[in-house]
Amino acid sequence: MWNPSKSVRLSSICTKIAIVLVICAAFAMPNLIPTYVNYTGKDPEIIHSLLLTVYACVLPGMLSLICLGRLLSNIRREEVFIEKNVKLLRVLSWCSFVVSAILFISGFYYILFVIIAVCAAFLGLILRVIKNVFEQAIVIKRENDFTI
Amino acid sequence: MIVVNLDVMMAKRKISAGELADKIGITPANLSILKNNKAKAIRFSTLEQVCKVLNCQPGDLLEYRKGEQEDE
């Protein structure tokens, strides 16, 4: 039977798979990007720019996945409304904004990136709202815990 | 701020924290929070039990002190 515990475990497994995929992709990018450029018939001069964009996004991307992993492990330990999770959500939202900024700049040579940049910025905004909700939830929980 | 004078009443009634917690039906940890003025609120049911066990009025336990900073 499906339950929240199994859902958290599945999310945790997916996060770990994503970390492995990002690492593999980072190593494979020097081969993948020229193949993509040749296949789509784009100007080969953008290969270096594409590589630069992808590698610039790897660091915030990995940091996001690590934060997600930690967030999920905290939830598995039933530590949901804690300051640590607020910090993790804050880092996650900033990572989204950084990726958004990188992709927005990259939009000058490859317009498709602008669309992803807007999506990343929107995701960062959603994460910021969730972070604010968590902050308030911690205050309410503290008050409940100290109501005798 | 509201000050809980539970320790004063406990001393007057000569009752230990463990015994009081047992009689009220709350954990010693929660009683300690209440006794040390760290509680944010008290349920009427808990207050009723404390008054019943200590044979006192809520006013004997709770005191309002003007101008004192609230603990965060």
Backbone of each chain as ProteinMPNN parsed JSONL, in Angstrom:
{"seq_chain_A": "MWNPSKSVRLSSICTKIAIVLVICAAFAMPNLIPTYVNYTGKDPEIIHSLLLTVYACVLPGMLSLICLGRLLSNIRREEVFIEKNVKLLRVLSWCSFVVSAILFISGFYYILFVIIAVCAAFLGLILRVIKNVFEQAIVIKRENDFTI", "coords_chain_A": {"N_chain_A": [[0.852, -1.213, 0.0], [0.46, 2.286, -0.77], [2.103, 4.889, 0.951], [2.912, 7.904, 2.948], [5.556, 7.555, 3.909], [6.747, 5.78, 2.105], [6.602, 7.372, -0.131], [8.36, 9.463, 0.501], [10.706, 7.985, 0.606], [10.876, 7.155, -2.054], [11.218, 9.646, -3.301], [13.685, 10.304, -2.218], [15.302, 8.324, -3.34], [15.041, 9.016, -6.041], [16.281, 11.512, -5.981], [18.906, 10.77, -5.398], [19.48, 9.31, -7.682], [19.324, 11.361, -9.542], [21.526, 12.913, -8.758], [23.635, 11.205, -9.437], [23.179, 11.081, -12.195], [23.629, 13.767, -12.919], [26.348, 14.001, -12.348], [27.391, 12.114, -14.144], [26.494, 13.269, -16.532], [27.918, 15.636, -16.457], [30.499, 14.724, -16.937], [30.134, 13.667, -19.443], [29.417, 15.754, -21.056], [31.345, 17.218, -22.774], [31.347, 15.554, -24.991], [28.663, 15.169, -25.563], [27.519, 17.695, -26.148], [28.817, 18.695, -28.615], [27.788, 16.685, -30.29], [25.055, 17.178, -30.127], [24.975, 19.756, -31.227], [25.884, 19.263, -33.825], [23.861, 17.55, -34.687], [21.565, 19.135, -34.596], [22.275, 21.021, -36.368], [23.362, 23.489, -35.752], [25.373, 26.505, -35.322], [28.742, 25.69, -35.015], [30.319, 27.245, -33.395], [29.034, 27.853, -31.05], [29.475, 25.859, -29.28], [31.426, 26.045, -27.191], [30.336, 28.079, -25.651], [27.925, 26.907, -24.881], [28.914, 24.775, -23.384], [30.115, 26.194, -21.303], [27.882, 27.407, -20.124], [26.435, 25.138, -19.26], [28.278, 23.941, -17.441], [28.477, 25.994, -15.612], [26.004, 25.872, -14.492], [26.066, 23.442, -13.232], [27.178, 23.464, -10.625], [25.334, 25.038, -8.852], [23.197, 23.351, -9.38], [23.981, 20.812, -8.403], [24.3, 21.491, -5.729], [21.655, 22.105, -5.093], [20.498, 19.571, -5.357], [21.816, 18.192, -3.319], [20.884, 19.629, -1.111], [18.166, 19.002, -1.316], [18.287, 16.264, -0.833], [19.168, 16.277, 1.842], [17.024, 17.587, 3.021], [14.995, 15.748, 2.588], [15.998, 13.608, 4.089], [15.83, 14.713, 6.632], [13.063, 14.947, 6.842], [12.409, 12.26, 6.81], [13.388, 11.552, 9.282], [11.475, 12.598, 10.82], [11.781, 15.263, 11.412], [10.508, 17.96, 10.661], [9.48, 20.705, 10.838], [11.819, 22.565, 11.367], [14.604, 24.809, 11.98], [16.78, 24.204, 10.372], [15.701, 23.107, 8.036], [14.48, 25.34, 6.947], [16.711, 26.84, 6.27], [17.791, 25.149, 4.331], [15.784, 25.275, 2.379], [16.013, 27.957, 1.743], [18.567, 28.04, 0.589], [18.041, 26.385, -1.589], [16.193, 27.964, -3.023], [17.795, 30.159, -3.669], [19.688, 28.89, -5.274], [18.097, 28.256, -7.457], [17.547, 30.824, -8.392], [20.13, 31.634, -9.093], [20.751, 29.822, -11.153], [18.773, 30.63, -12.896], [19.643, 33.226, -13.488], [22.096, 32.665, -14.782], [21.176, 31.241, -17.001], [19.574, 33.159, -18.173], [21.432, 35.074, -18.998], [22.781, 33.466, -20.796], [20.851, 33.295, -22.675], [21.286, 35.223, -24.58], [22.824, 34.166, -26.603], [21.545, 31.823, -27.145], [18.364, 31.499, -27.521], [16.431, 29.789, -26.405], [17.183, 29.236, -23.797], [16.232, 31.35, -22.303], [13.562, 30.838, -21.783], [13.772, 28.636, -20.062], [15.122, 29.92, -18.048], [13.174, 31.675, -17.067], [11.392, 29.795, -16.03], [13.021, 28.663, -14.033], [13.375, 30.886, -12.375], [10.756, 31.265, -11.525], [10.383, 28.894, -10.142], [12.231, 29.302, -8.094], [10.963, 31.397, -6.81], [8.622, 30.145, -5.89], [9.787, 28.334, -4.106], [10.79, 30.118, -2.261], [8.456, 31.157, -1.172], [7.479, 28.83, 0.035], [9.487, 28.493, 1.892], [8.999, 30.728, 3.53], [6.513, 29.97, 4.524], [7.253, 27.73, 6.011], [8.835, 28.993, 7.946], [6.91, 30.421, 9.396], [5.393, 28.269, 10.249], [7.146, 27.04, 11.998], [7.196, 28.888, 14.085], [4.53, 28.683, 14.97], [4.498, 25.988, 15.701], [6.377, 26.001, 17.774], [5.025, 27.519, 19.626], [2.852, 25.855, 20.113], [4.204, 23.66, 21.175], [5.036, 24.729, 23.555], [2.726, 25.108, 24.895], [1.117, 24.219, 27.648]], "CA_chain_A": [[0.0, 0.0, 0.0], [1.243, 3.519, -0.867], [1.982, 5.761, 2.125], [3.873, 9.025, 2.904], [6.922, 7.079, 4.151], [7.238, 5.234, 0.835], [6.729, 8.516, -1.033], [9.609, 10.155, 0.858], [11.797, 7.091, 0.2], [10.959, 7.229, -3.525], [11.811, 10.959, -3.615], [15.087, 10.217, -1.83], [15.964, 7.498, -4.368], [15.07, 9.837, -7.266], [17.299, 12.559, -5.782], [20.229, 10.133, -5.531], [19.648, 8.989, -9.11], [19.574, 12.648, -10.206], [22.916, 13.301, -8.446], [24.49, 10.351, -10.277], [22.982, 11.514, -13.596], [24.291, 15.073, -13.112], [27.8, 13.745, -12.389], [27.66, 11.441, -15.438], [26.264, 14.252, -17.598], [29.029, 16.598, -16.416], [31.645, 14.107, -17.61], [29.806, 13.364, -20.844], [29.058, 16.982, -21.783], [32.222, 17.57, -23.908], [30.976, 14.733, -26.166], [27.237, 15.313, -25.852], [27.185, 19.007, -26.741], [29.122, 18.728, -30.067], [26.852, 15.787, -30.99], [23.78, 17.911, -30.198], [25.143, 20.885, -32.17], [25.942, 18.682, -35.178], [22.553, 16.955, -35.0], [20.571, 20.197, -34.838], [22.785, 21.869, -37.442], [23.641, 24.855, -35.267], [26.726, 27.025, -35.539], [29.679, 25.009, -34.087], [30.974, 28.222, -32.496], [28.342, 27.97, -29.755], [29.819, 24.695, -28.438], [32.128, 26.498, -25.978], [29.373, 28.849, -24.833], [26.99, 25.928, -24.295], [29.655, 24.058, -22.326], [30.301, 27.141, -20.194], [26.573, 27.544, -19.466], [26.104, 23.88, -18.579], [29.151, 23.762, -16.27], [28.135, 27.028, -14.619], [24.756, 25.431, -13.826], [26.288, 22.18, -12.504], [27.428, 23.723, -9.199], [24.059, 25.257, -8.144], [22.341, 22.168, -9.56], [24.422, 19.79, -7.435], [23.988, 22.017, -4.392], [20.2, 21.932, -4.937], [20.199, 18.15, -5.136], [22.316, 17.845, -1.984], [19.917, 20.23, -0.171], [16.946, 18.187, -1.391], [18.592, 15.007, -0.141], [19.187, 16.547, 3.286], [15.646, 17.918, 3.397], [14.252, 14.487, 2.632], [16.454, 12.79, 5.232], [15.241, 15.334, 7.829], [11.633, 14.572, 6.864], [12.364, 10.831, 7.192], [13.642, 11.488, 10.732], [10.334, 13.315, 11.4], [12.176, 16.615, 11.799], [9.988, 18.733, 9.523], [9.456, 22.155, 11.072], [13.038, 22.965, 12.077], [15.349, 25.916, 11.347], [17.679, 23.645, 9.362], [14.94, 22.962, 6.786], [14.283, 26.695, 6.396], [17.991, 27.19, 5.642], [17.908, 24.343, 3.106], [14.855, 25.845, 1.386], [16.574, 29.244, 1.32], [19.662, 27.71, -0.343], [17.394, 25.868, -2.81], [15.616, 29.071, -3.8], [18.904, 30.942, -4.23], [20.265, 28.102, -6.376], [17.196, 28.434, -8.614], [17.754, 32.186, -8.922], [21.463, 31.678, -9.738], [20.595, 29.11, -12.438], [17.949, 31.503, -13.729], [20.494, 34.331, -13.963], [23.063, 32.107, -15.751], [20.449, 30.902, -18.235], [19.09, 34.396, -18.789], [22.588, 35.647, -19.722], [23.034, 32.559, -21.935], [19.785, 33.534, -23.659], [21.762, 36.134, -25.621], [23.314, 33.4, -27.771], [20.646, 30.694, -27.426], [17.109, 32.061, -27.008], [15.676, 28.765, -25.651], [17.579, 29.316, -22.389], [15.43, 32.387, -21.615], [12.338, 30.172, -21.308], [14.154, 27.842, -18.882], [15.476, 30.91, -17.014], [11.911, 32.138, -16.471], [10.894, 28.659, -15.228], [13.889, 28.547, -12.847], [13.057, 32.031, -11.504], [9.436, 30.984, -10.943], [10.62, 27.829, -9.154], [12.891, 29.962, -6.957], [9.933, 32.18, -6.121], [7.763, 29.18, -5.179], [10.574, 27.827, -2.974], [10.874, 31.212, -1.275], [7.157, 31.202, -0.48], [7.441, 27.642, 0.908], [10.407, 28.808, 3.006], [8.273, 31.647, 4.422], [5.474, 29.168, 5.19], [7.971, 26.925, 7.013], [9.252, 29.896, 9.03], [5.72, 30.681, 10.207], [4.997, 26.991, 10.852], [8.047, 26.807, 13.133], [6.711, 29.762, 15.176], [3.284, 28.088, 15.48], [4.851, 24.716, 16.369], [7.044, 26.334, 19.042], [3.974, 27.961, 20.552], [2.097, 24.647, 20.49], [5.057, 22.831, 22.044], [5.132, 25.37, 24.87], [1.397, 25.234, 25.513], [1.064, 23.089, 28.594]], "C_chain_A": [[0.882, 1.257, 0.0], [1.036, 4.379, 0.381], [3.042, 6.867, 2.083], [5.324, 8.592, 3.079], [7.547, 6.557, 2.855], [7.466, 6.361, -0.176], [8.037, 9.267, -0.782], [10.801, 9.317, 0.407], [12.004, 7.143, -1.321], [11.619, 8.538, -3.956], [13.304, 10.944, -3.331], [15.887, 9.433, -2.879], [16.105, 8.31, -5.667], [16.143, 10.917, -7.178], [18.697, 11.979, -5.971], [20.518, 9.779, -6.997], [20.005, 10.268, -9.883], [21.009, 13.117, -9.971], [23.876, 12.517, -9.352], [24.406, 10.799, -11.743], [23.697, 12.83, -13.885], [25.806, 14.878, -13.222], [28.179, 13.111, -13.74], [27.544, 12.438, -16.595], [27.419, 15.251, -17.66], [30.258, 16.041, -17.119], [31.396, 13.909, -19.107], [29.564, 14.613, -21.7], [29.995, 17.339, -22.944], [31.931, 16.743, -25.169], [29.524, 14.971, -26.578], [26.907, 16.614, -26.585], [27.585, 19.092, -28.229], [28.17, 17.838, -30.875], [25.517, 16.502, -31.197], [23.852, 19.036, -31.241], [25.171, 20.383, -33.62], [24.564, 18.183, -35.617], [21.522, 18.031, -35.356], [21.016, 21.175, -35.925], [23.027, 23.309, -37.015], [25.09, 25.231, -35.552], [27.686, 26.364, -34.529], [30.379, 25.956, -33.114], [30.298, 28.305, -31.121], [28.679, 26.801, -28.803], [30.451, 25.14, -27.115], [31.191, 27.266, -25.048], [28.386, 27.91, -24.137], [27.653, 25.172, -23.145], [29.796, 24.919, -21.078], [28.99, 27.272, -19.386], [26.25, 26.301, -18.642], [26.962, 23.71, -17.323], [28.894, 24.814, -15.193], [26.889, 26.619, -13.831], [24.956, 24.162, -12.996], [26.422, 22.424, -10.997], [26.133, 24.033, -8.426], [23.109, 24.066, -8.25], [22.682, 21.084, -8.559], [24.08, 20.208, -6.011], [22.498, 21.848, -4.086], [19.863, 20.487, -4.615], [20.661, 17.686, -3.757], [21.345, 18.378, -0.912], [18.623, 19.416, -0.146], [17.12, 16.876, -0.64], [18.555, 15.183, 1.366], [17.79, 16.831, 3.813], [14.822, 16.635, 3.547], [14.691, 13.611, 3.804], [15.945, 13.374, 6.544], [13.773, 14.945, 7.966], [11.485, 13.112, 7.285], [12.595, 10.647, 8.687], [12.536, 12.188, 11.529], [10.724, 14.666, 11.993], [11.775, 17.536, 10.65], [10.107, 20.242, 9.76], [10.631, 22.571, 11.962], [13.767, 24.037, 11.262], [16.23, 25.423, 10.198], [16.969, 23.529, 7.999], [14.668, 24.311, 6.132], [15.549, 27.131, 5.655], [18.146, 26.444, 4.316], [17.003, 24.887, 1.998], [15.366, 27.18, 0.855], [17.687, 29.011, 0.288], [19.079, 27.23, -1.676], [16.845, 27.006, -3.679], [16.721, 29.922, -4.426], [19.574, 30.224, -5.393], [19.421, 28.274, -7.637], [17.398, 29.805, -9.245], [19.098, 32.314, -9.649], [21.393, 31.01, -11.114], [19.804, 29.984, -13.417], [18.791, 32.63, -14.328], [21.475, 33.847, -15.036], [22.369, 31.86, -17.1], [19.927, 32.15, -18.949], [20.209, 35.058, -19.602], [22.876, 34.805, -20.972], [21.985, 32.716, -23.039], [20.2, 34.46, -24.781], [22.306, 35.388, -26.834], [22.411, 32.228, -28.114], [19.305, 30.999, -26.748], [16.296, 31.084, -26.134], [15.966, 28.838, -24.15], [16.735, 30.324, -21.605], [14.155, 31.764, -21.023], [12.646, 29.382, -20.034], [14.505, 28.776, -17.724], [14.225, 31.415, -16.296], [11.333, 31.051, -15.56], [11.691, 28.537, -13.924], [13.594, 29.679, -11.858], [11.723, 31.811, -10.8], [9.559, 29.908, -9.862], [11.257, 28.415, -7.888], [11.898, 30.75, -6.125], [9.017, 31.27, -5.288], [8.498, 28.665, -3.931], [10.694, 28.86, -1.864], [9.58, 31.32, -0.47], [7.049, 30.023, 0.493], [8.332, 27.869, 2.133], [9.723, 29.723, 4.014], [7.184, 30.912, 5.196], [6.113, 28.346, 6.315], [8.367, 27.776, 8.217], [8.085, 30.157, 9.983], [5.279, 29.42, 10.942], [5.863, 26.682, 12.075], [7.597, 27.625, 14.344], [5.462, 29.151, 15.81], [3.584, 26.798, 16.254], [5.476, 24.988, 17.739], [6.006, 26.737, 20.091], [3.14, 26.768, 21.036], [2.889, 23.784, 21.46], [5.131, 23.398, 23.458], [3.765, 25.708, 25.458], [1.178, 23.993, 26.365], [-0.392, 22.763, 28.951]], "O_chain_A": [[1.912, 1.301, 0.672], [-0.1, 4.571, 0.815], [3.973, 6.793, 1.28], [6.225, 9.178, 2.48], [8.703, 6.843, 2.544], [8.402, 6.312, -0.974], [8.733, 9.658, -1.72], [11.785, 9.85, -0.107], [13.133, 7.172, -1.811], [12.463, 8.553, -4.852], [14.097, 11.495, -4.095], [16.993, 9.821, -3.254], [17.156, 8.292, -6.308], [16.829, 11.208, -8.159], [19.559, 12.588, -6.605], [21.64, 9.929, -7.481], [20.871, 10.257, -10.758], [21.641, 13.658, -10.878], [24.795, 13.08, -9.947], [25.418, 10.885, -12.439], [24.294, 13.002, -14.948], [26.466, 15.493, -14.061], [29.147, 13.514, -14.384], [28.371, 12.456, -17.507], [27.849, 15.662, -18.737], [30.975, 16.768, -17.807], [32.317, 13.974, -19.922], [29.514, 14.529, -22.927], [29.511, 17.727, -24.007], [32.231, 17.178, -26.281], [29.191, 14.977, -27.763], [26.112, 16.624, -27.525], [26.767, 19.522, -29.042], [27.79, 18.181, -31.994], [24.924, 16.447, -32.275], [22.925, 19.24, -32.025], [24.574, 20.982, -34.515], [24.157, 18.369, -36.764], [20.722, 17.869, -36.278], [20.251, 22.04, -36.352], [22.912, 24.234, -37.82], [25.907, 24.406, -35.961], [27.47, 26.466, -33.322], [30.963, 25.515, -32.124], [30.901, 28.764, -30.151], [28.217, 26.771, -27.662], [30.06, 24.669, -26.047], [31.245, 27.121, -23.827], [28.057, 28.09, -22.965], [27.056, 24.955, -22.09], [29.624, 24.449, -19.953], [28.991, 27.252, -18.155], [25.846, 26.395, -17.483], [26.441, 23.375, -16.259], [29.074, 24.551, -14.004], [26.737, 26.97, -12.661], [24.12, 23.834, -12.153], [25.854, 21.687, -10.19], [25.849, 23.359, -7.436], [22.321, 23.801, -7.342], [21.794, 20.502, -7.936], [23.634, 19.399, -5.197], [22.122, 21.496, -2.969], [19.058, 20.203, -3.728], [19.987, 16.889, -3.105], [21.026, 17.686, 0.055], [18.056, 19.172, 0.919], [16.232, 16.434, 0.087], [17.989, 14.359, 2.085], [17.414, 16.385, 4.896], [14.062, 16.469, 4.501], [13.866, 12.951, 4.436], [15.655, 12.626, 7.478], [13.298, 14.65, 9.063], [10.563, 12.76, 8.02], [12.072, 9.712, 9.294], [12.638, 12.351, 12.745], [10.1, 15.154, 12.936], [12.586, 17.854, 9.78], [10.746, 20.958, 8.989], [10.462, 22.884, 13.14], [13.586, 24.162, 10.05], [16.409, 26.111, 9.193], [17.555, 23.813, 6.954], [14.63, 24.415, 4.906], [15.483, 27.708, 4.57], [18.571, 27.017, 3.312], [17.399, 24.952, 0.834], [15.184, 27.505, -0.319], [17.748, 29.683, -0.741], [19.552, 27.61, -2.748], [17.008, 27.011, -4.899], [16.603, 30.356, -5.572], [19.979, 30.85, -6.373], [19.95, 28.417, -8.739], [17.42, 29.941, -10.468], [19.207, 32.994, -10.669], [21.896, 31.54, -12.104], [20.126, 30.064, -14.603], [18.675, 32.949, -15.511], [21.671, 34.506, -16.057], [22.878, 32.208, -18.165], [19.851, 32.188, -20.177], [19.994, 35.532, -20.717], [23.171, 35.332, -22.044], [22.206, 32.322, -24.184], [19.551, 34.495, -25.827], [22.263, 35.896, -27.955], [22.478, 31.689, -29.218], [19.143, 30.779, -25.547], [15.565, 31.507, -25.239], [15.097, 28.537, -23.331], [16.543, 30.177, -20.398], [13.729, 32.112, -19.922], [11.898, 29.44, -19.057], [14.226, 28.471, -16.564], [14.217, 31.564, -15.074], [10.848, 31.338, -14.466], [11.12, 28.335, -12.852], [13.567, 29.458, -10.647], [11.576, 32.131, -9.621], [8.927, 29.994, -8.809], [10.877, 28.073, -6.768], [11.975, 30.773, -4.897], [8.684, 31.578, -4.143], [7.919, 28.572, -2.849], [10.7, 28.521, -0.681], [9.598, 31.543, 0.74], [6.593, 30.182, 1.625], [7.985, 27.493, 3.252], [9.85, 29.52, 5.222], [6.954, 31.189, 6.373], [5.583, 28.274, 7.423], [8.251, 27.34, 9.362], [8.24, 30.123, 11.204], [4.85, 29.476, 12.094], [5.379, 26.132, 13.064], [7.608, 27.139, 15.475], [5.342, 29.104, 17.034], [3.01, 26.546, 17.314], [5.166, 24.32, 18.725], [6.089, 26.361, 21.26], [2.773, 26.684, 22.208], [2.348, 23.248, 22.427], [5.269, 22.658, 24.432], [3.66, 26.495, 26.399], [1.069, 22.876, 25.861], [-0.645, 21.846, 29.732]]}, "seq_chain_B": "MIVVNLDVMMAKRKISAGELADKIGITPANLSILKNNKAKAIRFSTLEQVCKVLNCQPGDLLEYRKGEQEDE", "coords_chain_B": {"N_chain_B": [[4.232, 41.197, 31.602], [3.106, 37.765, 31.934], [3.509, 35.952, 34.842], [4.239, 32.773, 36.088], [3.511, 31.502, 39.143], [4.035, 28.948, 40.117], [5.995, 27.483, 41.46], [6.04, 28.741, 43.941], [3.522, 28.159, 45.002], [3.749, 25.407, 45.066], [5.729, 25.088, 46.967], [4.366, 26.104, 49.165], [2.372, 24.204, 49.454], [3.867, 22.055, 49.901], [4.683, 20.08, 47.972], [6.197, 17.849, 45.691], [7.79, 18.227, 42.424], [7.669, 15.983, 40.781], [5.621, 14.484, 41.942], [3.467, 16.242, 41.656], [3.321, 16.487, 38.86], [2.624, 13.888, 38.246], [0.089, 13.718, 39.495], [-1.354, 15.672, 38.09], [-1.194, 14.755, 35.554], [0.577, 15.385, 33.535], [3.727, 15.548, 31.77], [6.906, 15.439, 33.547], [8.746, 17.072, 32.277], [7.178, 18.966, 30.891], [5.965, 20.147, 33.075], [8.135, 21.336, 34.214], [8.729, 23.259, 32.279], [6.53, 24.912, 32.627], [6.881, 25.693, 35.275], [9.276, 27.067, 35.149], [8.633, 29.37, 33.815], [8.669, 29.265, 31.029], [6.656, 28.573, 29.426], [4.327, 29.241, 26.806], [1.643, 29.338, 26.777], [-1.212, 28.202, 28.719], [-3.37, 25.459, 29.001], [-6.878, 25.537, 29.77], [-7.805, 23.181, 30.915], [-5.478, 22.053, 32.001], [-4.8, 24.043, 33.828], [-6.989, 23.904, 35.484], [-6.651, 21.357, 36.58], [-4.237, 21.763, 37.973], [-5.048, 23.696, 39.847], [-6.925, 22.191, 41.203], [-5.392, 20.089, 42.311], [-3.526, 21.54, 43.854], [-5.193, 22.931, 45.415], [-6.079, 25.68, 45.032], [-6.626, 29.018, 43.629], [-6.785, 30.187, 40.158], [-5.638, 32.734, 40.115], [-3.805, 32.601, 42.151], [-1.755, 31.324, 41.012], [-1.098, 32.579, 38.624], [0.365, 35.653, 37.654], [0.337, 39.11, 36.788], [2.869, 41.122, 35.594], [3.775, 44.402, 35.175], [5.476, 46.073, 32.523], [7.675, 44.383, 32.207], [10.014, 42.653, 30.195], [9.086, 40.314, 27.7], [10.016, 36.901, 27.646], [11.811, 35.44, 24.996]], "CA_chain_B": [[4.246, 39.769, 31.282], [2.435, 36.869, 32.881], [4.468, 35.117, 35.572], [3.611, 31.609, 36.726], [4.069, 31.32, 40.488], [3.779, 27.553, 40.481], [6.98, 27.04, 42.468], [5.639, 29.305, 45.249], [2.385, 27.359, 45.469], [4.246, 24.049, 45.349], [6.442, 25.179, 48.249], [3.336, 26.288, 50.2], [1.639, 22.93, 49.611], [4.902, 21.043, 50.165], [4.519, 18.998, 46.994], [7.348, 17.802, 44.762], [7.448, 18.375, 40.998], [7.319, 14.653, 40.262], [4.303, 14.114, 42.484], [2.471, 17.134, 41.04], [3.194, 16.08, 37.443], [1.891, 12.617, 38.258], [-1.314, 13.955, 39.856], [-2.019, 16.465, 37.031], [-1.219, 13.947, 34.333], [1.466, 15.933, 32.487], [5.094, 15.032, 31.919], [7.764, 16.313, 34.375], [9.393, 18.065, 31.381], [6.206, 20.037, 30.664], [5.777, 20.855, 34.348], [9.343, 22.155, 34.367], [8.54, 24.41, 31.362], [5.534, 25.778, 33.274], [7.473, 26.196, 36.53], [10.374, 27.999, 34.83], [8.087, 30.494, 33.04], [9.005, 29.168, 29.606], [5.426, 28.227, 28.702], [3.712, 30.34, 26.042], [0.219, 29.335, 27.14], [-1.636, 27.056, 29.532], [-4.757, 25.068, 28.691], [-7.782, 25.63, 30.935], [-7.888, 21.861, 31.56], [-4.259, 21.894, 32.814], [-4.923, 25.004, 34.924], [-8.02, 23.348, 36.365], [-6.026, 20.247, 37.302], [-3.248, 22.323, 38.908], [-5.829, 24.318, 40.928], [-7.573, 21.113, 41.945], [-4.374, 19.375, 43.098], [-2.901, 22.451, 44.835], [-6.292, 23.556, 46.161], [-5.892, 27.135, 44.955], [-7.315, 29.705, 42.534], [-5.848, 30.548, 39.074], [-4.947, 33.967, 40.497], [-2.671, 32.269, 43.036], [-0.688, 30.768, 40.174], [-0.723, 33.513, 37.557], [0.526, 37.049, 38.088], [0.712, 40.019, 35.707], [3.861, 42.136, 35.993], [3.827, 45.451, 34.155], [6.761, 46.636, 32.09], [8.782, 43.426, 32.094], [10.179, 42.101, 28.84], [8.675, 38.928, 27.544], [11.1, 36.005, 27.211], [11.614, 34.863, 23.646]], "C_chain_B": [[3.525, 38.968, 32.361], [3.478, 35.967, 33.527], [3.7, 33.98, 36.238], [4.294, 31.377, 38.074], [3.825, 29.897, 41.0], [4.732, 27.073, 41.577], [6.622, 27.523, 43.869], [4.508, 28.457, 45.846], [2.809, 25.946, 45.837], [4.969, 24.019, 46.697], [5.436, 25.305, 49.398], [2.621, 24.973, 50.497], [2.576, 21.758, 49.909], [4.73, 19.809, 49.261], [5.686, 19.024, 46.007], [6.862, 17.893, 43.302], [6.982, 17.047, 40.404], [5.921, 14.243, 40.681], [3.195, 14.935, 41.817], [2.223, 16.738, 39.578], [2.365, 14.813, 37.323], [0.404, 12.843, 38.505], [-2.072, 14.734, 38.767], [-2.172, 15.634, 35.752], [-0.449, 14.587, 33.194], [2.878, 15.427, 32.749], [5.913, 15.98, 32.814], [8.448, 17.403, 33.537], [8.465, 19.251, 31.139], [5.955, 20.836, 31.939], [6.958, 21.803, 34.597], [9.25, 23.42, 33.498], [7.607, 25.434, 32.017], [6.132, 26.471, 34.501], [8.548, 27.257, 36.252], [9.945, 29.164, 33.94], [8.484, 30.475, 31.569], [7.773, 28.859, 28.765], [4.865, 29.46, 28.001], [2.238, 30.467, 26.407], [-0.082, 28.127, 28.007], [-3.098, 26.743, 29.208], [-5.6, 25.188, 29.957], [-7.839, 24.292, 31.685], [-6.681, 21.611, 32.465], [-4.343, 22.789, 34.049], [-5.918, 24.481, 35.97], [-7.434, 22.224, 37.228], [-5.036, 20.751, 38.364], [-3.978, 22.918, 40.109], [-6.462, 23.257, 41.832], [-6.569, 20.424, 42.882], [-3.788, 20.267, 44.189], [-3.929, 23.175, 45.714], [-6.116, 25.082, 46.231], [-6.698, 27.721, 43.79], [-6.307, 30.023, 41.415], [-5.024, 31.798, 39.404], [-3.772, 33.729, 41.436], [-1.47, 31.795, 42.221], [-0.174, 31.767, 39.133], [-0.683, 34.952, 38.066], [0.915, 37.908, 36.883], [1.696, 41.045, 36.243], [4.029, 43.129, 34.856], [5.27, 45.826, 33.814], [7.919, 45.674, 31.98], [8.804, 42.833, 30.698], [9.768, 40.635, 28.813], [9.863, 38.099, 27.074], [10.792, 35.46, 25.83], [12.282, 33.504, 23.581]], "O_chain_B": [[3.356, 39.401, 33.501], [4.241, 35.297, 32.832], [2.661, 34.189, 36.863], [5.491, 31.095, 38.139], [3.46, 29.685, 42.156], [4.335, 26.356, 42.496], [6.859, 26.83, 44.858], [4.533, 28.092, 47.021], [2.301, 25.36, 46.792], [4.846, 23.064, 47.464], [5.611, 24.707, 50.46], [2.306, 24.67, 51.648], [2.139, 20.63, 50.136], [4.646, 18.673, 49.728], [6.105, 20.088, 45.551], [5.69, 17.667, 43.002], [6.027, 16.998, 39.628], [5.141, 13.724, 39.883], [2.139, 14.411, 41.462], [1.082, 16.663, 39.122], [1.526, 14.675, 36.433], [-0.443, 12.254, 37.834], [-3.26, 14.504, 38.539], [-3.126, 15.786, 34.989], [-0.767, 14.371, 32.024], [3.176, 14.933, 33.837], [5.651, 17.182, 32.842], [8.695, 18.508, 34.021], [8.9, 20.402, 31.174], [5.755, 22.05, 31.891], [6.796, 22.908, 35.115], [9.639, 24.507, 33.924], [7.848, 26.64, 31.974], [5.919, 27.661, 34.732], [8.71, 28.211, 37.014], [10.786, 29.863, 33.376], [8.62, 31.523, 30.937], [7.834, 28.88, 27.536], [4.92, 30.571, 28.527], [1.66, 31.553, 26.355], [0.677, 27.159, 28.037], [-3.945, 27.635, 29.15], [-5.113, 24.972, 31.067], [-7.911, 24.258, 32.914], [-6.814, 21.04, 33.548], [-4.012, 22.374, 35.16], [-5.702, 24.607, 37.175], [-7.683, 22.147, 38.431], [-4.995, 20.249, 39.487], [-3.59, 22.683, 41.254], [-6.523, 23.409, 43.052], [-6.841, 20.206, 44.063], [-3.575, 19.817, 45.315], [-3.577, 23.925, 46.625], [-6.019, 25.678, 47.304], [-7.369, 26.991, 43.06], [-5.109, 30.12, 41.68], [-3.86, 31.903, 39.018], [-2.854, 34.546, 41.514], [-0.327, 31.856, 42.674], [1.013, 31.798, 38.807], [-1.564, 35.402, 38.798], [1.723, 37.489, 36.054], [1.412, 41.749, 37.212], [4.375, 42.764, 33.733], [6.146, 45.888, 34.677], [9.039, 46.092, 31.689], [7.765, 42.552, 30.101], [10.042, 39.85, 29.721], [10.627, 38.532, 26.212], [9.662, 35.071, 25.534], [12.24, 32.845, 22.542]]}, "name": "protein", "num_of_chains": 2, "seq": "MWNPSKSVRLSSICTKIAIVLVICAAFAMPNLIPTYVNYTGKDPEIIHSLLLTVYACVLPGMLSLICLGRLLSNIRREEVFIEKNVKLLRVLSWCSFVVSAILFISGFYYILFVIIAVCAAFLGLILRVIKNVFEQAIVIKRENDFTIMIVVNLDVMMAKRKISAGELADKIGITPANLSILKNNKAKAIRFSTLEQVCKVLNCQPGDLLEYRKGEQEDE"}
